[in-house]
Amino acid sequence: MALKIGDIELKSNLLFAPIAGFSEVGYRHLCMKYGAGLTFTELVSAKGLCYGNKGSEELIATTDTTTPCAVQLFGSDPEFMFKAARDERLKKFDIIDINMGCPVKKVYNNGEGSALMNNPLLIAELVQAVCEGSGKPVTCKMRAGVEMNRPIAVECALAAERGGASAVTIHPRYREQFYSGVADHSITRAVKEAVKIPVIANGDIFDKASLERVKAETGADGFMLARGALGRPYIFAELEGRHFEYSRRATILEHIEILRKYFPDTTVANIMKLHLCYYAKGENFAKQVRVAVGEVKTLDELFKVVDRYFPN
Ligand SMILES: Cc1cc2nc3c(=O)[nH]c(=O)nc-3n(C[C@H](O)[C@H](O)[C@H](O)COP(=O)(O)O)c2cc1C
């Protein structure tokens, strides 16, 4: 059955995750092209947006496509979240997602990201504020909980639903784990059984077998890939059994071309350095690419690495 978030019906229930440093406009475009039903920006500070921070502006660059795109906000102050959600610059996004999973110390100690899971009442308030500010469907992305083996995702998802959320994504690791260990999808299932809104399962989906396992374990409505989609945007087509000719070089060049519409060449080079390591992952030249991009300072130098290691 098609996944519907608020009044938005997705063409696929496979979603591309928010990933800081990777979910930029170019890579989101490629994931959409290969069939992701929804993509997300990386986390963007609500306060940063309100204060006109230039870094935040770059993160919300987006293409006009028919595939919906969500902007992910982080913050803990309902007033700032309301203001950010109402911001004209976010009008081009279809959905607003609230980050409730970021484990990073600076964010957590500010009471933001995964720290919100300590306060379900605040979760409901924030969701309500963002719904009122944006008038768009609002989703939340959260973890299993904060401390190891103390799952609180069910309470937090219920709070999000009470606040008016249209869907919730569960990445069932604890904040203490960051990205280590395995995702415990029995927690995703518990959330699915507790709420009426759609539940999106995220964590450790890398191929067809792991996708089928997470589907069976959770009964979720949607499935989100993060690390499993890096360097291979075509995975969204593959997982749906669509086969086609794929040129990695052409994909990399298309990626660069889109980025150049939005960013200066040095920024494009910096963004692509990270991606090239993933495009090379699993190849016998992967290490050489990591070393080579370490030296890259300009886009011309980056093109040389592309020509050398991705000749066709
Ligand atoms: C480098 C990196 C950056 C991330 N940035 C974000 C982010 O900005 N917002 C967010 O909600 N999750 C972020 N995540 C978490 C992912 O979206 C996802 O929940 C997590 O990697 C588990 O999914 P996976 O097993 O498919 O990788 C990040 C993860 C990584 C590894």
The ligand as an SDF file (V2000), in Angstrom:
LIG
                    3D

 31 33  0  0  0  0  0  0  0  0999 V2000
   27.4510   10.8750    9.0810 C   0  0  0  0  0  0  0  0  0  0  0  0
   26.0130   10.7810    9.5240 C   0  0  0  0  0  0  0  0  0  0  0  0
   25.2400   11.9350    9.5760 C   0  0  0  0  0  0  0  0  0  0  0  0
   23.9010   11.8830    9.9850 C   0  0  0  0  0  0  0  0  0  0  0  0
   23.1480   13.0240    9.9940 N   0  0  0  0  0  0  0  0  0  0  0  0
   21.8330   12.9650   10.3570 C   0  0  0  0  0  0  0  0  0  0  0  0
   21.0030   14.1250   10.3300 C   0  0  0  0  0  0  0  0  0  0  0  0
   21.3990   15.2330    9.9290 O   0  0  0  0  0  0  0  0  0  0  0  0
   19.7070   13.9790   10.7430 N   0  0  0  0  0  0  0  0  0  0  0  0
   19.2030   12.7740   11.1610 C   0  0  0  0  0  0  0  0  0  0  0  0
   18.0300   12.6900   11.5320 O   0  0  0  0  0  0  0  0  0  0  0  0
   19.9650   11.6710   11.1740 N   0  0  0  0  0  0  0  0  0  0  0  0
   21.2480   11.7260   10.7750 C   0  0  0  0  0  0  0  0  0  0  0  0
   21.9950   10.5720   10.7450 N   0  0  0  0  0  0  0  0  0  0  0  0
   21.3630    9.2970   11.0790 C   0  0  0  0  0  0  0  0  0  0  0  0
   20.8130    8.5860    9.8440 C   0  0  0  0  0  0  0  0  0  0  0  0
   19.7840    9.3340    9.2340 O   0  0  0  0  0  0  0  0  0  0  0  0
   20.2550    7.1820   10.2120 C   0  0  0  0  0  0  0  0  0  0  0  0
   19.2610    7.3440   11.2000 O   0  0  0  0  0  0  0  0  0  0  0  0
   21.3190    6.2290   10.7630 C   0  0  0  0  0  0  0  0  0  0  0  0
   22.5220    6.2970   10.0160 O   0  0  0  0  0  0  0  0  0  0  0  0
   20.7990    4.7820   10.7460 C   0  0  0  0  0  0  0  0  0  0  0  0
   20.4190    4.3900    9.4480 O   0  0  0  0  0  0  0  0  0  0  0  0
   21.3600    3.4140    8.5370 P   0  0  0  0  0  0  0  0  0  0  0  0
   21.6200    2.1870    9.3580 O   0  0  0  0  0  0  0  0  0  0  0  0
   20.5430    3.1660    7.2990 O   0  0  0  0  0  0  0  0  0  0  0  0
   22.6370    4.1620    8.2830 O   0  0  0  0  0  0  0  0  0  0  0  0
   23.3260   10.6280   10.3540 C   0  0  0  0  0  0  0  0  0  0  0  0
   24.1120    9.4700   10.2800 C   0  0  0  0  0  0  0  0  0  0  0  0
   25.4330    9.5190    9.8710 C   0  0  0  0  0  0  0  0  0  0  0  0
   26.2340    8.2420    9.7970 C   0  0  0  0  0  0  0  0  0  0  0  0
  1  2  1  0
  2  3  1  0
  2 30  2  0
  3  4  2  0
  4  5  1  0
  4 28  1  0
  5  6  2  0
  6  7  1  0
  6 13  1  0
  7  8  2  0
  7  9  1  0
  9 10  1  0
 10 11  2  0
 10 12  1  0
 12 13  2  0
 13 14  1  0
 14 15  1  0
 14 28  1  0
 15 16  1  0
 16 17  1  0
 16 18  1  0
 18 19  1  0
 18 20  1  0
 20 21  1  0
 20 22  1  0
 22 23  1  0
 23 24  1  0
 24 25  2  0
 24 26  1  0
 24 27  1  0
 28 29  2  0
 29 30  1  0
 30 31  1  0
M  END
$$$$
